[in-house]
Amino acid sequence: MTWTLVLVLLGVLSAVLFLYTRRTRQRNEPPLDKGRVPWLGHALEFGKDAAKFLTQMKDKHGDIFTVCVAGHYVTVLLDSNCYDAVLADTQSLDLTHYSRLLMDRIFNLQLPNYNPVSERNRVDQYFKGCDLSRLCSSMQYSLKFLMASVNTKNPTEWKKDRLFDFCYSLLFRAGYRTLLGTENNNSAEFTEVYERFRQFDKILPKLARRSANRDELKVASSAQKRLWELLCPNWFLTGTETHSWMQTYLKHLEEQGLDTQTQRRAMLLQLWVTQGNAGPAAFWLLGFLLTHPEALKAVKEELCSLQHRPLDKTENTPVLNSVVNETLRLRAAALITRDVMQDKTVKLSSGQEYVLRHGDRLCIFPFLSPQMDPQIHHQPEKFKFDRFLNSDGTEKSKFCKEGLRMNYGTMPWGAGSNLCPGRDFAVCALKRFVFMILTQFDLELCDCNARMPPVDPNRYGFGMLQPDGDLEIRYRLKKRIA
């Protein structure tokens, strides 16, 4: 029996070594970098810090290369001017398989009729026009309600908090009320949903990579199960708003004939998609303002004239818009992944053509290009609040690289058909949150010399980055002048 097991293991190892050594770069294919460890390849470096690893590969190979990652061959494309054209080929590049893989790994969710393109189109219809205006108004109402209860005891006295928790908690609760269409004011229930969600979210990247240890898996499983209970479909139906996003989504699931357990798991997916990035984005934005006094002063001066008018996306706020764009440029770091269904030729901006091999994966990382490309943005690692402003104060949209105009200066919402359908609502909510904080509260750092914490490299690839640390703040309601 022992010898049989040894022979089986030797056979598997031999097969792995054969497949690993057999792969060679073919004519017109991107540079191939298999790493030193058979099968595993570059999986550890990729998972530990994707931005650092891919930057090293870009410096070594250029704007396109193929790496081995845990038995898969992944071609990474970092020429942002050809993203749209490449992603438009939905016959050669498929999103469905990888999306289902992640839904199963992270949310234990299988949607038999799932189609990412039709899902995105359906969501897009909800987050535009009259529905978008209604959502923005509802979000503003929820923010006002929650902020009014932030410091009800001795409101003019300073209260201390941590900025990340402050932002994440407020925006999560406001978004929860808005998108779920509920006026349920049960503070204990809100708190439990938020705390369980944070427990789950902290481990989410490791669930996607299958790198969570036993204790982390227990925590994630416990949080998931409790959230499934709290996100019971019958609970949503008690809301007074009859056309909330979650109720619309629930009806869609019911029409597909999905059972209650699957509906609850899908609700958790939607909760993460809609609420997982808002709080971190607000943290980075306010954090950059608090640690850059000149930027804070410029934004406050601009917002001063808007205090008695409703703020929405169409308001003339070029300085705040530039700060939002700069924050997202520095901290939005999603990976766009496709399965290559048939050999496909990709033409780079230089005119050079490369062939993507059937069976590989394609990965696009806008964080590196265009967002952190030093040939597009001078000192890309630094926060410059006016980076997206022209000298006359108007919005800057023209960016160049080696004399070639770039299609985008930043791509926090994805590319081509992969654009986030809720981007306008997200920007609206973020701007209204900042507007309310800066006009209704005195907000400052406890330590005036504090610096922004570094990013958690584990979060690369999953939307907005999160900090490895926090900023201690204090705040109070502004004193009204009689």
Secondary structure, DSSP 4 states (H G I P E B T S, - for coil): -HHHHHHHHHHHHHHHHHHHHH--PPTTPPPEE--SSTTTBTHHHHHH-HHHHHHHHHHHH-SEEEEEETTEEEEEE--GGGHHHHHT-TTTEESHHHHHHHHHHHH----TT--HHHHHHHHHHHTSHHHHHHHHHHHHHHHHHHHHTTT-SSTTS-EEEEHHHHHHHHHHHHHHHHHHT-----HHHHHHHHHHHHHHHHHHHHHHHT---HHHHHHHHHHHHHHHHHT-HHHHTTSS-TT-HHHHHHHHHHHTT--HHHHHHHHHHHHHHHHTTHHHHHHHHHHHHHT-HHHHHHHHHHHHTTTTS---TTS--HHHHHHHHHHHHHHB-B-EEEEE-S-EEEE-TTS-EEEEPTT-EEEE-TIIIIIT-TTTSSSTTS--TTTTB-TTSSBP---EETTEEPS-S--TT-SGGG--TTHHHHHHHHHHHHHHHHHHEEEEESSTT--PPPB-GGGTBSSB--BSS--EEEEEEPPPP-
